[in-house]
Amino acid sequence: MNKELIKRLKNAGKYQKMAIKELFPKETNAHLEVIERELKAMVSEAAVKWISEFKDTDEPAESDSEGVKKVEIN
């Protein structure tokens, strides 16, 4: 992607976040920040788990990597 486009998307995300915060009373801003941190943590944990499961299924079994096996076809 174009660097300018990425910069604009990040900037738009920042303004969206500010707009959402303005919809709620000022007293809830601290709660929204906590919720945001928790959601980020949940997504990152899920991504790590998904990647580790993907790596586990992608690797060949140990018995498959040991030597050559003779196969007879009748």
DRENTORKOL-3810 file (N, C-alpha, C; in nm, 4 decimals):
REM DRENTORKOL-3810
@n.u->0.0826; n.v->-0.1180; n.w->0.0000; ca.u->0.0000; ca.v->0.0000; ca.w->0.0000; c.u->0.0874; c.v->0.1249; c.w->0.0000
@n.u->0.0279; n.v->0.2301; n.w->-0.0427; ca.u->0.0949; ca.v->0.3580; ca.w->-0.0449; c.u->0.1114; c.v->0.4094; c.w->0.0987
@n.u->0.2284; n.v->0.4643; n.w->0.1294; ca.u->0.2537; ca.v->0.5145; ca.w->0.2645; c.u->0.1575; c.v->0.6265; c.w->0.3023
@n.u->0.1231; n.v->0.7095; n.w->0.2053; ca.u->0.0293; ca.v->0.8189; ca.w->0.2314; c.u->-0.1085; c.v->0.7646; c.w->0.2673
@n.u->-0.1519; n.v->0.6588; n.w->0.1996; ca.u->-0.2819; ca.v->0.5983; ca.w->0.2285; c.u->-0.2834; c.v->0.5379; c.w->0.3685
@n.u->-0.1775; n.v->0.4724; n.w->0.4064; ca.u->-0.1682; ca.v->0.4130; ca.w->0.5407; c.u->-0.1728; c.v->0.5230; c.w->0.6464
@n.u->-0.1035; n.v->0.6325; n.w->0.6204; ca.u->-0.1038; ca.v->0.7447; ca.w->0.7142; c.u->-0.2451; c.v->0.8014; c.w->0.7289
@n.u->-0.3169; n.v->0.8137; n.w->0.6188; ca.u->-0.4536; ca.v->0.8659; ca.w->0.6236; c.u->-0.5476; c.v->0.7705; c.w->0.6967
@n.u->-0.5305; n.v->0.6397; n.w->0.6755; ca.u->-0.6148; ca.v->0.5420; ca.w->0.7450; c.u->-0.5922; c.v->0.5472; c.w->0.8960
@n.u->-0.4666; n.v->0.5606; n.w->0.9375; ca.u->-0.4365; ca.v->0.5714; ca.w->1.0803; c.u->-0.4983; c.v->0.6979; c.w->1.1383
@n.u->-0.4881; n.v->0.8060; n.w->1.0619; ca.u->-0.5440; ca.v->0.9328; ca.w->1.1076; c.u->-0.6968; c.v->0.9232; c.w->1.1185
@n.u->-0.7603; n.v->0.8578; n.w->1.0225; ca.u->-0.9058; ca.v->0.8403; ca.w->1.0268; c.u->-0.9458; c.v->0.7568; c.w->1.1472
@n.u->-0.8683; n.v->0.6536; n.w->1.1784; ca.u->-0.8963; ca.v->0.5711; ca.w->1.2956; c.u->-0.8873; c.v->0.6507; c.w->1.4243
@n.u->-0.7886; n.v->0.7402; n.w->1.4290; ca.u->-0.7732; ca.v->0.8251; ca.w->1.5474; c.u->-0.8959; c.v->0.9147; c.w->1.5650
@n.u->-0.9449; n.v->0.9721; n.w->1.4552; ca.u->-1.0624; ca.v->1.0592; ca.w->1.4636; c.u->-1.1889; c.v->0.9805; c.w->1.4968
@n.u->-1.1987; n.v->0.8572; n.w->1.4502; ca.u->-1.3136; ca.v->0.7736; ca.w->1.4856; c.u->-1.3145; c.v->0.7455; c.w->1.6349
@n.u->-1.1974; n.v->0.7158; n.w->1.6875; ca.u->-1.1852; ca.v->0.6892; ca.w->1.8313; c.u->-1.2262; c.v->0.8122; c.w->1.9123
@n.u->-1.1820; n.v->0.9298; n.w->1.8674; ca.u->-1.2181; ca.v->1.0537; ca.w->1.9364; c.u->-1.3694; c.v->1.0783; c.w->1.9289
@n.u->-1.4299; n.v->1.0466; n.w->1.8141; ca.u->-1.5737; ca.v->1.0679; ca.w->1.7972; c.u->-1.6538; c.v->0.9761; c.w->1.8889
@n.u->-1.6105; n.v->0.8525; n.w->1.9007; ca.u->-1.6804; ca.v->0.7579; ca.w->1.9890; c.u->-1.6713; c.v->0.8042; c.w->2.1336
@n.u->-1.5539; n.v->0.8522; n.w->2.1743; ca.u->-1.5380; ca.v->0.9012; ca.w->2.3110; c.u->-1.6288; c.v->1.0205; c.w->2.3380
@n.u->-1.6506; n.v->1.1051; n.w->2.2382; ca.u->-1.7342; ca.v->1.2232; ca.w->2.2562; c.u->-1.8818; c.v->1.1879; c.w->2.2703
@n.u->-1.9220; n.v->1.0692; n.w->2.2248; ca.u->-2.0614; ca.v->1.0283; ca.w->2.2373; c.u->-2.0999; c.v->0.9967; c.w->2.3809
@n.u->-2.0025; n.v->0.9624; n.w->2.4638; ca.u->-2.0276; ca.v->0.9232; ca.w->2.6016; c.u->-1.9903; c.v->1.0373; c.w->2.6956
@n.u->-2.0452; n.v->1.0354; n.w->2.8165; ca.u->-2.0064; ca.v->1.1378; ca.w->2.9149; c.u->-1.8575; c.v->1.1288; c.w->2.9483
@n.u->-1.8017; n.v->1.2405; n.w->2.9888; ca.u->-1.6573; ca.v->1.2484; ca.w->3.0193; c.u->-1.6152; c.v->1.1489; c.w->3.1284
@n.u->-1.7070; n.v->1.1180; n.w->3.2197; ca.u->-1.6736; ca.v->1.0270; ca.w->3.3298; c.u->-1.6457; c.v->0.8850; c.w->3.2810
@n.u->-1.6954; n.v->0.8502; n.w->3.1628; ca.u->-1.6784; ca.v->0.7137; ca.w->3.1128; c.u->-1.5510; c.v->0.6950; c.w->3.0301
@n.u->-1.4757; n.v->0.8035; n.w->3.0060; ca.u->-1.3553; ca.v->0.7918; ca.w->2.9230; c.u->-1.2538; c.v->0.6933; c.w->2.9813
@n.u->-1.2393; n.v->0.6932; n.w->3.1129; ca.u->-1.1453; ca.v->0.5996; ca.w->3.1756; c.u->-1.1906; c.v->0.4560; c.w->3.1526
@n.u->-1.3203; n.v->0.4327; n.w->3.1619; ca.u->-1.3735; ca.v->0.2984; ca.w->3.1387; c.u->-1.3524; c.v->0.2552; c.w->2.9932
@n.u->-1.3727; n.v->0.3482; n.w->2.9010; ca.u->-1.3528; ca.v->0.3164; ca.w->2.7593; c.u->-1.2074; c.v->0.2800; c.w->2.7301
@n.u->-1.1139; n.v->0.3487; n.w->2.7959; ca.u->-0.9720; ca.v->0.3173; ca.w->2.7769; c.u->-0.9386; c.v->0.1777; c.w->2.8299
@n.u->-0.9981; n.v->0.1417; n.w->2.9435; ca.u->-0.9766; ca.v->0.0071; ca.w->2.9996; c.u->-1.0339; c.v->-0.0983; c.w->2.9049
@n.u->-1.1542; n.v->-0.0724; n.w->2.8552; ca.u->-1.2166; ca.v->-0.1672; ca.w->2.7619; c.u->-1.1318; c.v->-0.1820; c.w->2.6368
@n.u->-1.0784; n.v->-0.0711; n.w->2.5860; ca.u->-0.9929; ca.v->-0.0758; ca.w->2.4670; c.u->-0.8679; c.v->-0.1607; c.w->2.4904
@n.u->-0.8027; n.v->-0.1416; n.w->2.6046; ca.u->-0.6833; ca.v->-0.2213; ca.w->2.6376; c.u->-0.7167; c.v->-0.3692; c.w->2.6482
@n.u->-0.8298; n.v->-0.4002; n.w->2.7132; ca.u->-0.8704; ca.v->-0.5398; ca.w->2.7293; c.u->-0.9013; c.v->-0.6047; c.w->2.5942
@n.u->-0.9686; n.v->-0.5310; n.w->2.5063; ca.u->-0.9986; ca.v->-0.5847; ca.w->2.3733; c.u->-0.8710; c.v->-0.6108; c.w->2.2935
@n.u->-0.7756; n.v->-0.5192; n.w->2.3036; ca.u->-0.6471; ca.v->-0.5392; ca.w->2.2347; c.u->-0.5768; c.v->-0.6636; c.w->2.2880
@n.u->-0.5802; n.v->-0.6811; n.w->2.4201; ca.u->-0.5165; ca.v->-0.7983; ca.w->2.4802; c.u->-0.5852; c.v->-0.9273; c.w->2.4358
@n.u->-0.7190; n.v->-0.9255; n.w->2.4313; ca.u->-0.7934; ca.v->-1.0442; ca.w->2.3893; c.u->-0.7623; c.v->-1.0808; c.w->2.2445
@n.u->-0.7566; n.v->-0.9814; n.w->2.1577; ca.u->-0.7284; ca.v->-1.0069; ca.w->2.0162; c.u->-0.5860; c.v->-1.0598; c.w->1.9991
@n.u->-0.4907; n.v->-1.0014; n.w->2.0706; ca.u->-0.3526; ca.v->-1.0482; ca.w->2.0567; c.u->-0.3366; c.v->-1.1900; c.w->2.1115
@n.u->-0.4026; n.v->-1.2227; n.w->2.2230; ca.u->-0.3965; ca.v->-1.3582; ca.w->2.2762; c.u->-0.4593; c.v->-1.4582; c.w->2.1810
@n.u->-0.5713; n.v->-1.4210; n.w->2.1216; ca.u->-0.6369; ca.v->-1.5101; ca.w->2.0255; c.u->-0.5491; c.v->-1.5306; c.w->1.9023
@n.u->-0.4827; n.v->-1.4245; n.w->1.8574; ca.u->-0.3947; ca.v->-1.4358; ca.w->1.7406; c.u->-0.2766; c.v->-1.5270; c.w->1.7711
@n.u->-0.2175; n.v->-1.5128; n.w->1.8890; ca.u->-0.1043; ca.v->-1.5977; ca.w->1.9271; c.u->-0.1477; c.v->-1.7436; c.w->1.9352
@n.u->-0.2638; n.v->-1.7678; n.w->1.9929; ca.u->-0.3146; ca.v->-1.9046; ca.w->2.0040; c.u->-0.3419; c.v->-1.9637; c.w->1.8661
@n.u->-0.4050; n.v->-1.8842; n.w->1.7783; ca.u->-0.4359; ca.v->-1.9312; ca.w->1.6431; c.u->-0.3082; c.v->-1.9624; c.w->1.5655
@n.u->-0.2081; n.v->-1.8771; n.w->1.5781; ca.u->-0.0813; ca.v->-1.8997; ca.w->1.5073; c.u->-0.0117; c.v->-2.0236; c.w->1.5613
@n.u->-0.0128; n.v->-2.0423; n.w->1.6934; ca.u->0.0535; ca.v->-2.1603; ca.w->1.7504; c.u->-0.0187; c.v->-2.2885; c.w->1.7089
@n.u->-0.1518; n.v->-2.2858; n.w->1.7013; ca.u->-0.2261; ca.v->-2.4031; ca.w->1.6554; c.u->-0.1991; c.v->-2.4296; c.w->1.5080
@n.u->-0.1874; n.v->-2.3250; n.w->1.4303; ca.u->-0.1592; ca.v->-2.3392; ca.w->1.2876; c.u->-0.0208; c.v->-2.4005; c.w->1.2667
@n.u->0.0765; n.v->-2.3570; n.w->1.3455; ca.u->0.2121; ca.v->-2.4115; ca.w->1.3338; c.u->0.2153; c.v->-2.5587; c.w->1.3745
@n.u->0.1393; n.v->-2.5953; n.w->1.4772; ca.u->0.1362; ca.v->-2.7337; ca.w->1.5236; c.u->0.0807; c.v->-2.8271; c.w->1.4170
@n.u->-0.0211; n.v->-2.7868; n.w->1.3444; ca.u->-0.0810; ca.v->-2.8724; ca.w->1.2428; c.u->-0.0037; c.v->-2.8692; c.w->1.1128
@n.u->0.0790; n.v->-2.7684; n.w->1.0921; ca.u->0.1530; ca.v->-2.7530; ca.w->0.9678; c.u->0.2791; c.v->-2.8397; c.w->0.9647
@n.u->0.3342; n.v->-2.8737; n.w->1.0805; ca.u->0.4578; ca.v->-2.9511; ca.w->1.0861; c.u->0.4299; c.v->-3.0983; c.w->1.0591
@n.u->0.5204; n.v->-3.1670; n.w->0.9853; ca.u->0.5007; ca.v->-3.3101; ca.w->0.9612; c.u->0.5233; c.v->-3.3916; c.w->1.0884
@n.u->0.4614; n.v->-3.5050; n.w->1.0952; ca.u->0.4772; ca.v->-3.5923; ca.w->1.2113; c.u->0.6191; c.v->-3.6471; c.w->1.2146
@n.u->0.6672; n.v->-3.6829; n.w->1.3348; ca.u->0.8039; ca.v->-3.7314; ca.w->1.3486; c.u->0.8258; c.v->-3.8624; c.w->1.2732
@n.u->0.7256; n.v->-3.9506; n.w->1.2723; ca.u->0.7420; ca.v->-4.0791; ca.w->1.2064; c.u->0.7541; c.v->-4.0621; c.w->1.0549
@n.u->0.6957; n.v->-3.9569; n.w->0.9996; ca.u->0.7051; ca.v->-3.9331; ca.w->0.8563; c.u->0.8440; c.v->-3.8868; c.w->0.8146
@n.u->0.9159; n.v->-3.8223; n.w->0.9037; ca.u->1.0453; ca.v->-3.7669; ca.w->0.8673; c.u->1.1605; c.v->-3.8644; c.w->0.8907
@n.u->1.1352; n.v->-3.9829; n.w->0.9447; ca.u->1.2414; ca.v->-4.0792; ca.w->0.9735; c.u->1.2580; c.v->-4.1761; c.w->0.8574
@n.u->1.3680; n.v->-4.1675; n.w->0.7883; ca.u->1.4055; ca.v->-4.2661; ca.w->0.6883; c.u->1.3065; c.v->-4.2851; c.w->0.5746
@n.u->1.3353; n.v->-4.3901; n.w->0.4952; ca.u->1.2542; ca.v->-4.4231; ca.w->0.3793; c.u->1.1767; c.v->-4.5506; c.w->0.4085
@n.u->1.0524; n.v->-4.5568; n.w->0.3652; ca.u->0.9712; ca.v->-4.6751; ca.w->0.3860; c.u->0.9416; c.v->-4.7381; c.w->0.2523
@n.u->0.9431; n.v->-4.8706; n.w->0.2490; ca.u->0.9126; ca.v->-4.9439; ca.w->0.1279; c.u->0.7621; c.v->-4.9669; c.w->0.1204
@n.u->0.7048; n.v->-4.9368; n.w->0.0043; ca.u->0.5620; ca.v->-4.9521; ca.w->-0.0161; c.u->0.5418; c.v->-5.0493; c.w->-0.1310
@n.u->0.4610; n.v->-5.1546; n.w->-0.1065; ca.u->0.4305; ca.v->-5.2508; ca.w->-0.2114; c.u->0.2914; c.v->-5.2271; c.w->-0.2635
@n.u->0.2775; n.v->-5.2255; n.w->-0.3967; ca.u->0.1471; ca.v->-5.2054; ca.w->-0.4591; c.u->0.1092; c.v->-5.3365; c.w->-0.5256
@n.u->-0.0065; n.v->-5.3917; n.w->-0.4899; ca.u->-0.0518; ca.v->-5.5189; ca.w->-0.5462; c.u->-0.1287; c.v->-5.4985; c.w->-0.6728
END
